[in-house]
Amino acid sequence: MNKDIHPKYNQIKATCTSCNAEFEFGSTAEKVSLDVCSNCHAFYTGNRSDVKARGRVERFNKILEKSKKTSN
């Protein structure tokens, strides 16, 4: 193996921007930031149906607003 051609392997902490959870692992990157992690993602927390329902309600409200604008 050639010397001095491989990147330095570091122990780093990745932080989630949504819930501020920290995870420690090894990487060649210096800093890692996550948008969503297993602590706050709907798939892992079991809130998938809530997220789906919220999307439907928001979509219904948008349609309702459009219909009110066109009827006025």
All heavy atoms as a GROMACS GRO file, in nm:
protein
  568
    1MET      N    1   0.083  -0.118   0.000
    1MET     CA    2   0.000   0.000   0.000
    1MET      C    3   0.087   0.125   0.000
    1MET      O    4   0.188   0.129   0.070
    1MET     CB    5  -0.086   0.001   0.126
    1MET     CG    6  -0.232  -0.016   0.095
    1MET     SD    7  -0.332  -0.052   0.239
    1MET     CE    8  -0.372   0.106   0.294
    2ASN      N    9   0.048   0.223  -0.078
    2ASN     CA   10   0.123   0.349  -0.081
    2ASN      C   11   0.096   0.430   0.045
    2ASN      O   12  -0.017   0.435   0.094
    2ASN     CB   13   0.083   0.431  -0.202
    2ASN     CG   14   0.122   0.365  -0.331
    2ASN    OD1   15   0.215   0.285  -0.334
    2ASN    ND2   16   0.053   0.398  -0.439
    3LYS      N   17   0.198   0.495   0.096
    3LYS     CA   18   0.181   0.580   0.213
    3LYS      C   19   0.132   0.718   0.173
    3LYS      O   20   0.160   0.766   0.063
    3LYS     CB   21   0.314   0.593   0.287
    3LYS     CG   22   0.355   0.469   0.360
    3LYS     CD   23   0.475   0.498   0.445
    3LYS     CE   24   0.504   0.378   0.531
    3LYS     NZ   25   0.604   0.406   0.632
    4ASP      N   26   0.060   0.781   0.265
    4ASP     CA   27   0.016   0.921   0.253
    4ASP      C   28  -0.074   0.949   0.134
    4ASP      O   29  -0.078   1.061   0.084
    4ASP     CB   30   0.138   1.014   0.248
    4ASP     CG   31   0.224   1.002   0.372
    4ASP    OD1   32   0.168   0.977   0.480
    4ASP    OD2   33   0.347   1.018   0.359
    5ILE      N   34  -0.149   0.852   0.083
    5ILE     CA   35  -0.244   0.881  -0.025
    5ILE      C   36  -0.388   0.867   0.022
    5ILE      O   37  -0.480   0.909  -0.047
    5ILE     CB   38  -0.221   0.790  -0.148
    5ILE    CG1   39  -0.248   0.645  -0.113
    5ILE    CG2   40  -0.083   0.809  -0.205
    5ILE    CD1   41  -0.258   0.555  -0.235
    6HIS      N   42  -0.408   0.811   0.139
    6HIS     CA   43  -0.543   0.789   0.189
    6HIS      C   44  -0.586   0.906   0.278
    6HIS      O   45  -0.506   0.962   0.351
    6HIS     CB   46  -0.549   0.658   0.268
    6HIS     CG   47  -0.510   0.540   0.186
    6HIS    ND1   48  -0.592   0.488   0.089
    6HIS    CD2   49  -0.398   0.465   0.184
    6HIS    CE1   50  -0.532   0.385   0.031
    6HIS    NE2   51  -0.413   0.370   0.086
    7PRO      N   52  -0.716   0.941   0.273
    7PRO     CA   53  -0.762   1.049   0.360
    7PRO      C   54  -0.760   1.006   0.507
    7PRO      O   55  -0.766   0.888   0.538
    7PRO     CB   56  -0.906   1.073   0.314
    7PRO     CG   57  -0.945   0.952   0.240
    7PRO     CD   58  -0.819   0.889   0.188
    8LYS      N   59  -0.753   1.103   0.594
    8LYS     CA   60  -0.748   1.076   0.737
    8LYS      C   61  -0.886   1.031   0.785
    8LYS      O   62  -0.988   1.090   0.752
    8LYS     CB   63  -0.704   1.201   0.812
    8LYS     CG   64  -0.682   1.177   0.959
    8LYS     CD   65  -0.631   1.303   1.026
    8LYS     CE   66  -0.615   1.274   1.175
    8LYS     NZ   67  -0.579   1.396   1.246
    9TYR      N   68  -0.888   0.926   0.864
    9TYR     CA   69  -1.012   0.870   0.917
    9TYR      C   70  -1.033   0.925   1.057
    9TYR      O   71  -0.947   0.910   1.144
    9TYR     CB   72  -1.001   0.717   0.920
    9TYR     CG   73  -1.130   0.646   0.952
    9TYR    CD1   74  -1.230   0.636   0.856
    9TYR    CD2   75  -1.151   0.590   1.076
    9TYR    CE1   76  -1.348   0.570   0.885
    9TYR    CE2   77  -1.268   0.524   1.106
    9TYR     CZ   78  -1.367   0.514   1.010
    9TYR     OH   79  -1.484   0.449   1.038
   10ASN      N   80  -1.145   0.994   1.080
   10ASN     CA   81  -1.173   1.061   1.207
   10ASN      C   82  -1.298   1.005   1.273
   10ASN      O   83  -1.389   0.959   1.206
   10ASN     CB   84  -1.198   1.211   1.184
   10ASN     CG   85  -1.085   1.278   1.113
   10ASN    OD1   86  -0.970   1.253   1.144
   10ASN    ND2   87  -1.116   1.362   1.018
   11GLN      N   88  -1.304   1.017   1.404
   11GLN     CA   89  -1.428   0.994   1.478
   11GLN      C   90  -1.499   1.129   1.484
   11GLN      O   91  -1.446   1.226   1.538
   11GLN     CB   92  -1.400   0.943   1.620
   11GLN     CG   93  -1.352   0.802   1.626
   11GLN     CD   94  -1.461   0.701   1.587
   11GLN    OE1   95  -1.579   0.734   1.577
   11GLN    NE2   96  -1.419   0.580   1.564
   12ILE      N   97  -1.620   1.138   1.425
   12ILE     CA   98  -1.691   1.264   1.419
   12ILE      C   99  -1.829   1.249   1.480
   12ILE      O  100  -1.878   1.138   1.499
   12ILE     CB  101  -1.703   1.317   1.275
   12ILE    CG1  102  -1.785   1.221   1.190
   12ILE    CG2  103  -1.568   1.342   1.214
   12ILE    CD1  104  -1.824   1.278   1.057
   13LYS      N  105  -1.893   1.363   1.509
   13LYS     CA  106  -2.030   1.366   1.557
   13LYS      C  107  -2.117   1.430   1.450
   13LYS      O  108  -2.087   1.539   1.402
   13LYS     CB  109  -2.042   1.447   1.686
   13LYS     CG  110  -1.986   1.376   1.805
   13LYS     CD  111  -2.015   1.454   1.932
   13LYS     CE  112  -1.963   1.378   2.051
   13LYS     NZ  113  -1.989   1.449   2.176
   14ALA      N  114  -2.222   1.360   1.412
   14ALA     CA  115  -2.319   1.414   1.318
   14ALA      C  116  -2.438   1.463   1.399
   14ALA      O  117  -2.486   1.395   1.489
   14ALA     CB  118  -2.363   1.307   1.220
   15THR      N  119  -2.487   1.582   1.368
   15THR     CA  120  -2.601   1.637   1.440
   15THR      C  121  -2.720   1.654   1.347
   15THR      O  122  -2.706   1.693   1.232
   15THR     CB  123  -2.568   1.774   1.502
   15THR    OG1  124  -2.522   1.861   1.399
   15THR    CG2  125  -2.461   1.762   1.607
   16CYS      N  126  -2.837   1.621   1.398
   16CYS     CA  127  -2.962   1.635   1.322
   16CYS      C  128  -3.011   1.778   1.337
   16CYS      O  129  -3.018   1.831   1.448
   16CYS     CB  130  -3.066   1.536   1.375
   16CYS     SG  131  -3.226   1.552   1.296
   17THR      N  132  -3.045   1.842   1.227
   17THR     CA  133  -3.091   1.980   1.232
   17THR      C  134  -3.235   1.991   1.282
   17THR      O  135  -3.276   2.097   1.328
   17THR     CB  136  -3.079   2.049   1.095
   17THR    OG1  137  -3.154   1.973   1.000
   17THR    CG2  138  -2.936   2.057   1.051
   18SER      N  139  -3.312   1.883   1.276
   18SER     CA  140  -3.451   1.887   1.320
   18SER      C  141  -3.465   1.871   1.471
   18SER      O  142  -3.538   1.944   1.535
   18SER     CB  143  -3.532   1.778   1.252
   18SER     OG  144  -3.530   1.795   1.113
   19CYS      N  145  -3.396   1.772   1.528
   19CYS     CA  146  -3.416   1.742   1.670
   19CYS      C  147  -3.288   1.756   1.753
   19CYS      O  148  -3.289   1.729   1.872
   19CYS     CB  149  -3.472   1.602   1.687
   19CYS     SG  150  -3.358   1.471   1.641
   20ASN      N  151  -3.178   1.796   1.692
   20ASN     CA  152  -3.049   1.815   1.759
   20ASN      C  153  -2.991   1.689   1.822
   20ASN      O  154  -2.912   1.697   1.915
   20ASN     CB  155  -3.056   1.928   1.863
   20ASN     CG  156  -3.081   2.061   1.800
   20ASN    OD1  157  -3.034   2.088   1.691
   20ASN    ND2  158  -3.157   2.145   1.867
   21ALA      N  159  -3.029   1.574   1.772
   21ALA     CA  160  -2.971   1.448   1.820
   21ALA      C  161  -2.830   1.436   1.762
   21ALA      O  162  -2.802   1.481   1.651
   21ALA     CB  163  -3.055   1.330   1.777
   22GLU      N  164  -2.740   1.376   1.838
   22GLU     CA  165  -2.602   1.359   1.793
   22GLU      C  166  -2.569   1.211   1.780
   22GLU      O  167  -2.608   1.130   1.863
   22GLU     CB  168  -2.505   1.424   1.892
   22GLU     CG  169  -2.509   1.573   1.892
   22GLU     CD  170  -2.401   1.634   1.978
   22GLU    OE1  171  -2.335   1.560   2.053
   22GLU    OE2  172  -2.383   1.756   1.970
   23PHE      N  173  -2.497   1.177   1.673
   23PHE     CA  174  -2.454   1.041   1.648
   23PHE      C  175  -2.303   1.044   1.626
   23PHE      O  176  -2.252   1.131   1.556
   23PHE     CB  177  -2.521   0.984   1.522
   23PHE     CG  178  -2.671   0.984   1.531
   23PHE    CD1  179  -2.745   1.088   1.478
   23PHE    CD2  180  -2.736   0.880   1.593
   23PHE    CE1  181  -2.883   1.087   1.486
   23PHE    CE2  182  -2.874   0.878   1.601
   23PHE     CZ  183  -2.947   0.982   1.548
   24GLU      N  184  -2.231   0.951   1.684
   24GLU     CA  185  -2.086   0.945   1.669
   24GLU      C  186  -2.049   0.825   1.584
   24GLU      O  187  -2.097   0.713   1.606
   24GLU     CB  188  -2.019   0.935   1.805
   24GLU     CG  189  -1.870   0.953   1.797
   24GLU     CD  190  -1.806   0.966   1.933
   24GLU    OE1  191  -1.870   1.020   2.024
   24GLU    OE2  192  -1.691   0.921   1.946
   25PHE      N  193  -1.965   0.848   1.483
   25PHE     CA  194  -1.919   0.741   1.396
   25PHE      C  195  -1.790   0.784   1.328
   25PHE      O  196  -1.747   0.898   1.338
   25PHE     CB  197  -2.025   0.700   1.294
   25PHE     CG  198  -2.069   0.813   1.203
   25PHE    CD1  199  -2.010   0.832   1.081
   25PHE    CD2  200  -2.171   0.898   1.241
   25PHE    CE1  201  -2.049   0.933   0.997
   25PHE    CE2  202  -2.212   1.001   1.157
   25PHE     CZ  203  -2.151   1.018   1.036
   26GLY      N  204  -1.728   0.692   1.257
   26GLY     CA  205  -1.604   0.721   1.187
   26GLY      C  206  -1.630   0.761   1.043
   26GLY      O  207  -1.718   0.707   0.978
   27SER      N  208  -1.553   0.857   0.995
   27SER     CA  209  -1.570   0.906   0.859
   27SER      C  210  -1.445   0.981   0.815
   27SER      O  211  -1.365   1.023   0.897
   27SER     CB  212  -1.690   1.000   0.851
   27SER     OG  213  -1.701   1.055   0.721
   28THR      N  214  -1.431   0.998   0.685
   28THR     CA  215  -1.322   1.080   0.633
   28THR      C  216  -1.363   1.227   0.626
   28THR      O  217  -1.280   1.314   0.606
   28THR     CB  218  -1.279   1.032   0.494
   28THR    OG1  219  -1.391   1.034   0.406
   28THR    CG2  220  -1.220   0.893   0.501
   29ALA      N  221  -1.494   1.254   0.641
   29ALA     CA  222  -1.542   1.392   0.642
   29ALA      C  223  -1.510   1.456   0.777
   29ALA      O  224  -1.496   1.388   0.878
   29ALA     CB  225  -1.692   1.395   0.617
   30GLU      N  226  -1.502   1.588   0.778
   30GLU     CA  227  -1.472   1.658   0.903
   30GLU      C  228  -1.597   1.689   0.982
   30GLU      O  229  -1.597   1.688   1.104
   30GLU     CB  230  -1.397   1.787   0.872
   30GLU     CG  231  -1.272   1.763   0.792
   30GLU     CD  232  -1.152   1.827   0.853
   30GLU    OE1  233  -1.168   1.904   0.947
   30GLU    OE2  234  -1.042   1.798   0.805
   31LYS      N  235  -1.707   1.718   0.912
   31LYS     CA  236  -1.831   1.755   0.979
   31LYS      C  237  -1.948   1.703   0.896
   31LYS      O  238  -1.947   1.713   0.775
   31LYS     CB  239  -1.840   1.906   0.993
   31LYS     CG  240  -1.961   1.955   1.068
   31LYS     CD  241  -1.962   2.105   1.078
   31LYS     CE  242  -2.089   2.150   1.147
   31LYS     NZ  243  -2.100   2.295   1.150
   32VAL      N  244  -2.049   1.649   0.964
   32VAL     CA  245  -2.167   1.598   0.896
   32VAL      C  246  -2.290   1.654   0.966
   32VAL      O  247  -2.298   1.656   1.088
   32VAL     CB  248  -2.172   1.443   0.900
   32VAL    CG1  249  -2.300   1.392   0.838
   32VAL    CG2  250  -2.054   1.385   0.828
   33SER      N  251  -2.387   1.702   0.888
   33SER     CA  252  -2.512   1.748   0.946
   33SER      C  253  -2.626   1.678   0.872
   33SER      O  254  -2.623   1.663   0.751
   33SER     CB  255  -2.519   1.899   0.935
   33SER     OG  256  -2.622   1.943   0.857
   34LEU      N  257  -2.725   1.634   0.947
   34LEU     CA  258  -2.837   1.558   0.892
   34LEU      C  259  -2.963   1.643   0.896
   34LEU      O  260  -2.987   1.716   0.991
   34LEU     CB  261  -2.860   1.432   0.975
   34LEU     CG  262  -2.740   1.343   1.001
   34LEU    CD1  263  -2.774   1.240   1.106
   34LEU    CD2  264  -2.699   1.275   0.872
   35ASP      N  265  -3.047   1.632   0.794
   35ASP     CA  266  -3.175   1.702   0.795
   35ASP      C  267  -3.275   1.629   0.882
   35ASP      O  268  -3.349   1.689   0.958
   35ASP     CB  269  -3.230   1.717   0.654
   35ASP     CG  270  -3.148   1.812   0.570
   35ASP    OD1  271  -3.088   1.903   0.628
   35ASP    OD2  272  -3.144   1.795   0.448
   36VAL      N  273  -3.281   1.497   0.866
   36VAL     CA  274  -3.374   1.414   0.942
   36VAL      C  275  -3.301   1.288   0.985
   36VAL      O  276  -3.225   1.231   0.909
   36VAL     CB  277  -3.496   1.375   0.855
   36VAL    CG1  278  -3.593   1.290   0.933
   36VAL    CG2  279  -3.567   1.499   0.804
   37CYS      N  280  -3.324   1.245   1.109
   37CYS     CA  281  -3.258   1.124   1.159
   37CYS      C  282  -3.363   1.023   1.204
   37CYS      O  283  -3.483   1.048   1.195
   37CYS     CB  284  -3.164   1.160   1.273
   37CYS     SG  285  -3.248   1.213   1.422
   38SER      N  286  -3.317   0.911   1.256
   38SER     CA  287  -3.409   0.806   1.299
   38SER      C  288  -3.489   0.846   1.423
   38SER      O  289  -3.592   0.786   1.452
   38SER     CB  290  -3.333   0.677   1.325
   38SER     OG  291  -3.238   0.697   1.427
   39ASN      N  292  -3.445   0.947   1.496
   39ASN     CA  293  -3.520   0.992   1.614
   39ASN      C  294  -3.642   1.075   1.576
   39ASN      O  295  -3.740   1.077   1.650
   39ASN     CB  296  -3.432   1.077   1.706
   39ASN     CG  297  -3.330   0.995   1.778
   39ASN    OD1  298  -3.344   0.876   1.792
   39ASN    ND2  299  -3.224   1.060   1.822
   40CYS      N  300  -3.638   1.145   1.463
   40CYS     CA  301  -3.748   1.235   1.430
   40CYS      C  302  -3.816   1.203   1.296
   40CYS      O  303  -3.915   1.267   1.262
   40CYS     CB  304  -3.698   1.380   1.430
   40CYS     SG  305  -3.562   1.412   1.318
   41HIS      N  306  -3.767   1.106   1.220
   41HIS     CA  307  -3.829   1.071   1.093
   41HIS      C  308  -3.960   0.997   1.116
   41HIS      O  309  -3.971   0.912   1.204
   41HIS     CB  310  -3.735   0.984   1.009
   41HIS     CG  311  -3.779   0.972   0.868
   41HIS    ND1  312  -3.874   0.882   0.828
   41HIS    CD2  313  -3.743   1.040   0.757
   41HIS    CE1  314  -3.893   0.893   0.697
   41HIS    NE2  315  -3.815   0.990   0.653
   42ALA      N  316  -4.063   1.030   1.040
   42ALA     CA  317  -4.196   0.973   1.060
   42ALA      C  318  -4.199   0.821   1.044
   42ALA      O  319  -4.276   0.752   1.109
   42ALA     CB  320  -4.294   1.036   0.962
   43PHE      N  321  -4.116   0.765   0.959
   43PHE     CA  322  -4.115   0.621   0.938
   43PHE      C  323  -4.072   0.548   1.064
   43PHE      O  324  -4.129   0.446   1.102
   43PHE     CB  325  -4.020   0.585   0.822
   43PHE     CG  326  -4.014   0.437   0.797
   43PHE    CD1  327  -4.115   0.374   0.726
   43PHE    CD2  328  -3.908   0.361   0.843
   43PHE    CE1  329  -4.110   0.238   0.703
   43PHE    CE2  330  -3.902   0.225   0.820
   43PHE     CZ  331  -4.004   0.163   0.750
   44TYR      N  332  -3.972   0.600   1.133
   44TYR     CA  333  -3.918   0.534   1.252
   44TYR      C  334  -3.999   0.564   1.378
   44TYR      O  335  -4.002   0.486   1.471
   44TYR     CB  336  -3.773   0.574   1.275
   44TYR     CG  337  -3.683   0.528   1.163
   44TYR    CD1  338  -3.632   0.618   1.072
   44TYR    CD2  339  -3.652   0.394   1.148
   44TYR    CE1  340  -3.550   0.576   0.969
   44TYR    CE2  341  -3.570   0.351   1.045
   44TYR     CZ  342  -3.520   0.443   0.956
   44TYR     OH  343  -3.440   0.402   0.854
   45THR      N  344  -4.064   0.679   1.384
   45THR     CA  345  -4.139   0.715   1.504
   45THR      C  346  -4.281   0.661   1.501
   45THR      O  347  -4.349   0.663   1.604
   45THR     CB  348  -4.145   0.868   1.521
   45THR    OG1  349  -4.208   0.925   1.406
   45THR    CG2  350  -4.007   0.926   1.540
   46GLY      N  351  -4.329   0.614   1.386
   46GLY     CA  352  -4.464   0.559   1.377
   46GLY      C  353  -4.569   0.663   1.348
   46GLY      O  354  -4.688   0.636   1.356
   47ASN      N  355  -4.531   0.784   1.313
   47ASN     CA  356  -4.626   0.892   1.285
   47ASN      C  357  -4.656   0.907   1.137
   47ASN      O  358  -4.695   1.014   1.092
   47ASN     CB  359  -4.573   1.025   1.339
   47ASN     CG  360  -4.561   1.024   1.488
   47ASN    OD1  361  -4.634   0.953   1.556
   47ASN    ND2  362  -4.468   1.101   1.540
   48ARG      N  363  -4.639   0.802   1.061
   48ARG     CA  364  -4.660   0.812   0.916
   48ARG      C  365  -4.803   0.850   0.883
   48ARG      O  366  -4.826   0.931   0.795
   48ARG     CB  367  -4.623   0.681   0.848
   48ARG     CG  368  -4.478   0.654   0.849
   48ARG     CD  369  -4.436   0.539   0.767
   48ARG     NE  370  -4.535   0.434   0.753
   48ARG     CZ  371  -4.513   0.318   0.700
   48ARG    NH1  372  -4.393   0.290   0.656
   48ARG    NH2  373  -4.606   0.229   0.689
   49SER      N  374  -4.900   0.793   0.952
   49SER     CA  375  -5.040   0.824   0.921
   49SER      C  376  -5.071   0.969   0.955
   49SER      O  377  -5.151   1.033   0.888
   49SER     CB  378  -5.133   0.730   0.995
   49SER     OG  379  -5.117   0.742   1.134
   50ASP      N  380  -5.011   1.021   1.062
   50ASP     CA  381  -5.033   1.161   1.098
   50ASP      C  382  -4.979   1.253   0.990
   50ASP      O  383  -5.043   1.351   0.954
   50ASP     CB  384  -4.964   1.195   1.230
   50ASP     CG  385  -5.024   1.119   1.348
   50ASP    OD1  386  -5.138   1.070   1.333
   50ASP    OD2  387  -4.957   1.109   1.452
   51VAL      N  388  -4.863   1.222   0.938
   51VAL     CA  389  -4.802   1.305   0.834
   51VAL      C  390  -4.888   1.300   0.708
   51VAL      O  391  -4.913   1.402   0.644
   51VAL     CB  392  -4.658   1.258   0.804
   51VAL    CG1  393  -4.601   1.330   0.684
   51VAL    CG2  394  -4.570   1.279   0.925
   52LYS      N  395  -4.936   1.182   0.673
   52LYS     CA  396  -5.023   1.167   0.556
   52LYS      C  397  -5.150   1.247   0.573
   52LYS      O  398  -5.193   1.317   0.482
   52LYS     CB  399  -5.059   1.020   0.537
   52LYS     CG  400  -5.000   0.955   0.420
   52LYS     CD  401  -5.058   0.816   0.407
   52LYS     CE  402  -4.971   0.731   0.321
   52LYS     NZ  403  -5.020   0.595   0.312
   53ALA      N  404  -5.212   1.236   0.689
   53ALA     CA  405  -5.338   1.307   0.715
   53ALA      C  406  -5.316   1.457   0.711
   53ALA      O  407  -5.400   1.530   0.656
   53ALA     CB  408  -5.395   1.265   0.850
   54ARG      N  409  -5.205   1.505   0.768
   54ARG     CA  410  -5.177   1.648   0.764
   54ARG      C  411  -5.165   1.697   0.620
   54ARG      O  412  -5.214   1.803   0.586
   54ARG     CB  413  -5.049   1.680   0.840
   54ARG     CG  414  -5.076   1.735   0.977
   54ARG     CD  415  -4.950   1.778   1.044
   54ARG     NE  416  -4.905   1.665   1.124
   54ARG     CZ  417  -4.781   1.628   1.142
   54ARG    NH1  418  -4.684   1.695   1.086
   54ARG    NH2  419  -4.750   1.524   1.215
   55GLY      N  420  -5.102   1.617   0.536
   55GLY     CA  421  -5.088   1.654   0.395
   55GLY      C  422  -5.222   1.662   0.326
   55GLY      O  423  -5.248   1.751   0.245
   56ARG      N  424  -5.311   1.570   0.358
   56ARG     CA  425  -5.445   1.572   0.298
   56ARG      C  426  -5.523   1.694   0.343
   56ARG      O  427  -5.594   1.755   0.263
   56ARG     CB  428  -5.520   1.445   0.337
   56ARG     CG  429  -5.468   1.322   0.270
   56ARG     CD  430  -5.558   1.204   0.302
   56ARG     NE  431  -5.487   1.081   0.273
   56ARG     CZ  432  -5.476   0.979   0.355
   56ARG    NH1  433  -5.533   0.983   0.473
   56ARG    NH2  434  -5.411   0.871   0.320
   57VAL      N  435  -5.514   1.728   0.471
   57VAL     CA  436  -5.586   1.845   0.523
   57VAL      C  437  -5.533   1.972   0.457
   57VAL      O  438  -5.611   2.058   0.415
   57VAL     CB  439  -5.573   1.853   0.677
   57VAL    CG1  440  -5.625   1.985   0.730
   57VAL    CG2  441  -5.644   1.736   0.742
   58GLU      N  442  -5.402   1.984   0.446
   58GLU     CA  443  -5.344   2.102   0.381
   58GLU      C  444  -5.388   2.111   0.235
   58GLU      O  445  -5.421   2.219   0.186
   58GLU     CB  446  -5.192   2.096   0.390
   58GLU     CG  447  -5.140   2.119   0.529
   58GLU     CD  448  -4.991   2.093   0.540
   58GLU    OE1  449  -4.926   2.061   0.439
   58GLU    OE2  450  -4.940   2.104   0.653
   59ARG      N  451  -5.390   1.997   0.166
   59ARG     CA  452  -5.433   1.996   0.026
   59ARG      C  453  -5.580   2.038   0.016
   59ARG      O  454  -5.617   2.116  -0.071
   59ARG     CB  455  -5.411   1.857  -0.032
   59ARG     CG  456  -5.434   1.849  -0.179
   59ARG     CD  457  -5.397   1.716  -0.234
   59ARG     NE  458  -5.406   1.613  -0.130
   59ARG     CZ  459  -5.354   1.493  -0.139
   59ARG    NH1  460  -5.287   1.459  -0.244
   59ARG    NH2  461  -5.368   1.405  -0.043
   60PHE      N  462  -5.665   1.987   0.106
   60PHE     CA  463  -5.806   2.024   0.106
   60PHE      C  464  -5.822   2.173   0.130
   60PHE      O  465  -5.902   2.240   0.063
   60PHE     CB  466  -5.883   1.945   0.213
   60PHE     CG  467  -6.025   1.989   0.229
   60PHE    CD1  468  -6.121   1.950   0.137
   60PHE    CD2  469  -6.061   2.070   0.334
   60PHE    CE1  470  -6.252   1.992   0.150
   60PHE    CE2  471  -6.192   2.113   0.349
   60PHE     CZ  472  -6.288   2.073   0.256
   61ASN      N  473  -5.747   2.228   0.225
   61ASN     CA  474  -5.757   2.372   0.254
   61ASN      C  475  -5.714   2.456   0.135
   61ASN      O  476  -5.773   2.561   0.108
   61ASN     CB  477  -5.675   2.407   0.378
   61ASN     CG  478  -5.740   2.358   0.505
   61ASN    OD1  479  -5.862   2.341   0.510
   61ASN    ND2  480  -5.661   2.335   0.608
   62LYS      N  481  -5.613   2.413   0.062
   62LYS     CA  482  -5.571   2.486  -0.058
   62LYS      C  483  -5.681   2.485  -0.163
   62LYS      O  484  -5.710   2.588  -0.225
   62LYS     CB  485  -5.444   2.424  -0.116
   62LYS     CG  486  -5.320   2.457  -0.040
   62LYS     CD  487  -5.200   2.393  -0.106
   62LYS     CE  488  -5.074   2.415  -0.026
   62LYS     NZ  489  -4.957   2.350  -0.087
   63ILE      N  490  -5.743   2.371  -0.183
   63ILE     CA  491  -5.852   2.360  -0.281
   63ILE      C  492  -5.969   2.448  -0.238
   63ILE      O  493  -6.031   2.516  -0.319
   63ILE     CB  494  -5.895   2.213  -0.298
   63ILE    CG1  495  -5.783   2.134  -0.364
   63ILE    CG2  496  -6.023   2.202  -0.378
   63ILE    CD1  497  -5.805   1.985  -0.365
   64LEU      N  498  -5.999   2.448  -0.109
   64LEU     CA  499  -6.108   2.530  -0.056
   64LEU      C  500  -6.080   2.678  -0.078
   64LEU      O  501  -6.170   2.753  -0.118
   64LEU     CB  502  -6.127   2.500   0.092
   64LEU     CG  503  -6.246   2.564   0.160
   64LEU    CD1  504  -6.376   2.512   0.099
   64LEU    CD2  505  -6.243   2.534   0.309
   65GLU      N  506  -5.957   2.723  -0.054
   65GLU     CA  507  -5.922   2.863  -0.077
   65GLU      C  508  -5.937   2.901  -0.224
   65GLU      O  509  -5.987   3.008  -0.256
   65GLU     CB  510  -5.778   2.888  -0.032
   65GLU     CG  511  -5.760   2.893   0.116
   65GLU     CD  512  -5.615   2.915   0.155
   65GLU    OE1  513  -5.538   2.970   0.073
   65GLU    OE2  514  -5.578   2.875   0.267
   66LYS      N  515  -5.893   2.812  -0.313
   66LYS     CA  516  -5.906   2.840  -0.457
   66LYS      C  517  -6.052   2.852  -0.496
   66LYS      O  518  -6.090   2.940  -0.574
   66LYS     CB  519  -5.840   2.728  -0.539
   66LYS     CG  520  -5.692   2.736  -0.542
   66LYS     CD  521  -5.636   2.625  -0.630
   66LYS     CE  522  -5.485   2.625  -0.631
   66LYS     NZ  523  -5.432   2.517  -0.715
   67SER      N  524  -6.137   2.764  -0.442
   67SER     CA  525  -6.278   2.769  -0.480
   67SER      C  526  -6.345   2.896  -0.425
   67SER      O  527  -6.433   2.953  -0.489
   67SER     CB  528  -6.352   2.645  -0.429
   67SER     OG  529  -6.358   2.645  -0.289
   68LYS      N  530  -6.302   2.943  -0.309
   68LYS     CA  531  -6.358   3.067  -0.254
   68LYS      C  532  -6.316   3.186  -0.340
   68LYS      O  533  -6.395   3.278  -0.360
   68LYS     CB  534  -6.310   3.087  -0.110
   68LYS     CG  535  -6.381   2.999  -0.010
   68LYS     CD  536  -6.332   3.027   0.130
   68LYS     CE  537  -6.400   2.938   0.232
   68LYS     NZ  538  -6.350   2.960   0.367
   69LYS      N  539  -6.192   3.186  -0.389
   69LYS     CA  540  -6.145   3.296  -0.472
   69LYS      C  541  -6.217   3.301  -0.604
   69LYS      O  542  -6.250   3.408  -0.654
   69LYS     CB  543  -5.995   3.284  -0.495
   69LYS     CG  544  -5.912   3.316  -0.374
   69LYS     CD  545  -5.763   3.301  -0.401
   69LYS     CE  546  -5.681   3.326  -0.277
   69LYS     NZ  547  -5.538   3.305  -0.303
   70THR      N  548  -6.242   3.187  -0.664
   70THR     CA  549  -6.309   3.184  -0.795
   70THR      C  550  -6.458   3.214  -0.783
   70THR      O  551  -6.517   3.267  -0.875
   70THR     CB  552  -6.291   3.047  -0.863
   70THR    OG1  553  -6.342   2.945  -0.778
   70THR    CG2  554  -6.146   3.021  -0.894
   71SER      N  555  -6.519   3.184  -0.668
   71SER     CA  556  -6.663   3.210  -0.652
   71SER      C  557  -6.691   3.356  -0.621
   71SER      O  558  -6.800   3.404  -0.643
   71SER     CB  559  -6.723   3.120  -0.543
   71SER     OG  560  -6.667   3.154  -0.417
   72ASN      N  561  -6.591   3.430  -0.570
   72ASN     CA  562  -6.611   3.572  -0.537
   72ASN      C  563  -6.601   3.655  -0.656
   72ASN      O  564  -6.582   3.688  -0.745
   72ASN     CB  565  -6.509   3.620  -0.433
   72ASN     CG  566  -6.539   3.562  -0.297
   72ASN    OD1  567  -6.653   3.527  -0.268
   72ASN    ND2  568  -6.437   3.551  -0.214
   0.00000   0.00000   0.00000
